[in-house]
Amino acid sequence: MLLLASSSPRRSELLKMAGIDFKQVEVNVNETVLRGTPPMQIVEQLSLRKAEAAAKLYPDDTVLAADTLVVFKSRVFGKPKDKETAKAMLKLLSGNVHQVYTGYTIIRGKTLISGHECTSVEFYTLSEEDINAYIDSGEAMDKAGAYGIQGRGSLFVKRINGDFYNVIGLPVAKINKILKKENLI
């Protein structure tokens, strides 16, 4: 059985949409990383920690874990801690191109596959009113970079270059190819 080591409803929805049978489990890990660690290493390290924690609890299953960050001009944005942080993030992303990194790790027995996907996203210029209305909707608060491309945040996106589903939180086609190639599902 495939175990998704994540409490993310979006990752769960993506796997369901793709017709991949799985069970969702939640793990808590230390998400502290060394300052100056490149974004692709951060997301890979955090996904590895989550996958290893779940694999210890479920050693006979295939475990999938992921972590997503937004990066703009070397600044790393996770989930905003409050509305002011969300507003500051959206102001910086407004009218600019940023990158969304998702790290993934798959573990089953001695098999360990870890990597990342990067997608570039360009935002339209956002007005103060746009930003305030979005923050007031509540959608910004539980998402890296303070926006969800699959919801109201879609109105901010001018163009993307890369995997759309990666921006939501899981490069699902890539994950599916790995799982099938390695006979893990």
C-alpha positions in Angstrom: 0.0 0.0 0.0 1.1 3.6 -0.7 1.2 5.8 2.4 1.1 9.6 1.9 3.1 11.0 4.8 1.4 14.4 4.8 -1.6 16.1 6.3 -2.0 18.3 3.1 -5.5 18.0 1.7 -4.2 19.2 -1.7 -1.7 16.4 -2.0 -4.4 14.0 -1.1 -6.7 15.5 -3.7 -4.0 15.2 -6.4 -3.4 11.5 -5.7 -7.1 10.8 -5.7 -7.5 12.7 -9.0 -4.8 10.6 -10.5 -6.5 7.4 -9.4 -3.6 6.4 -7.2 -4.8 4.3 -4.2 -3.2 5.4 -0.9 -3.7 6.0 2.8 -2.8 9.3 4.4 -0.8 9.4 7.6 0.4 12.4 9.5 4.0 12.7 10.8 5.6 15.4 12.8 9.3 16.2 12.2 11.7 18.9 13.0 11.6 21.3 10.0 14.6 23.3 11.0 17.3 23.6 8.3 20.6 25.4 8.2 20.5 29.0 7.1 21.7 29.4 3.6 20.7 25.9 2.5 19.6 26.0 -1.2 15.8 25.7 -1.7 16.0 22.4 -3.6 18.0 20.9 -0.7 15.6 22.2 1.8 12.5 20.6 0.2 14.4 17.3 -0.3 15.7 17.3 3.3 12.3 17.9 4.7 10.5 15.4 2.5 13.2 12.8 3.5 12.6 13.5 7.2 8.9 13.0 6.8 9.3 9.8 4.7 11.8 8.3 7.1 9.5 9.0 10.1 6.6 7.3 8.4 8.7 4.4 7.1 9.7 3.6 10.7 6.1 3.3 11.7 5.1 1.4 8.5 8.1 -0.5 7.4 6.2 -2.8 5.0 4.6 -0.1 3.0 5.7 2.4 0.3 5.9 5.8 1.8 5.6 9.1 -0.2 6.4 12.4 1.5 6.7 15.9 0.0 7.5 19.5 1.0 6.8 22.7 -1.0 8.4 26.2 -0.8 8.1 29.4 -2.8 11.3 31.3 -3.6 11.6 34.8 -4.8 15.1 36.4 -5.3 16.7 33.9 -2.9 14.1 34.5 -0.2 12.3 31.4 0.9 8.6 31.5 1.7 6.9 28.8 3.6 3.4 29.2 5.0 2.8 32.6 6.5 2.6 32.8 10.2 0.0 35.7 10.2 -1.9 38.0 7.9 0.9 40.7 7.9 3.4 38.1 6.7 1.0 36.9 4.0 0.5 40.5 2.9 4.3 41.1 2.7 4.8 37.9 0.7 2.1 38.8 -1.8 3.4 42.3 -2.2 6.8 40.9 -3.1 5.4 38.3 -5.6 3.2 41.0 -7.2 4.3 41.6 -10.8 7.2 39.3 -10.5 8.4 35.7 -11.4 9.0 33.3 -8.5 9.8 29.6 -8.3 7.9 26.9 -6.5 10.0 23.9 -5.3 8.5 20.6 -4.2 10.8 18.0 -2.8 9.6 14.4 -2.7 10.9 11.2 -1.2 9.7 7.7 -1.8 10.8 4.9 0.6 10.1 1.1 0.6 12.5 -1.2 2.3 16.0 -0.4 1.0 14.6 1.6 -1.9 14.9 5.4 -1.4 14.2 7.9 -4.2 14.4 11.6 -3.5 14.3 14.6 -5.8 12.6 17.8 -6.5 10.6 19.7 -9.1 10.8 23.4 -9.8 8.1 25.5 -11.5 8.3 29.2 -12.4 5.2 31.3 -11.8 4.7 34.9 -12.9 2.1 37.1 -11.1 0.2 40.0 -12.5 0.7 43.2 -10.6 -1.7 43.0 -7.6 -3.5 46.0 -6.0 -3.7 46.6 -2.3 -7.4 45.8 -2.6 -6.6 42.4 -4.4 -4.2 41.4 -1.7 -6.4 42.4 1.2 -9.5 40.7 -0.2 -7.5 37.5 -0.8 -6.1 37.5 2.7 -9.6 38.2 4.1 -10.8 35.0 2.2 -8.5 32.9 4.5 -7.1 31.0 1.6 -3.6 32.5 2.0 -2.9 31.2 5.4 -2.0 27.5 5.0 -0.1 27.7 1.7 3.6 28.3 0.9 4.0 31.8 -0.5 0.6 32.8 0.8 -1.4 31.7 -2.3 -3.1 28.7 -3.8 -3.0 28.4 -7.6 -5.9 26.0 -7.5 -8.2 28.5 -5.8 -8.7 32.3 -5.8 -5.0 32.7 -6.1 -5.4 31.5 -9.7 -6.5 35.1 -10.5 -3.0 36.4 -9.7 -1.2 34.1 -12.2 -0.1 35.5 -15.5 1.8 32.4 -16.6 3.7 29.3 -15.4 6.6 27.4 -16.8 6.7 23.8 -15.6 4.4 21.4 -13.8 1.1 23.0 -12.7 0.5 20.3 -10.1 3.9 21.0 -8.6 2.7 24.4 -7.6 -0.2 22.8 -5.8 2.2 20.6 -3.9 3.0 17.4 -5.7 4.4 16.7 -9.2 1.9 13.9 -9.5 2.8 12.7 -13.0 6.5 12.4 -12.1 5.6 10.6 -8.8 3.4 8.2 -10.7 6.1 7.4 -13.2 8.6 6.7 -10.4 6.2 4.5 -8.5 5.4 2.4 -11.6 9.0 2.2 -12.8 10.2 0.9 -9.5 7.1 -1.4 -9.0 6.2 0.4 -5.8 2.4 0.5 -6.4 
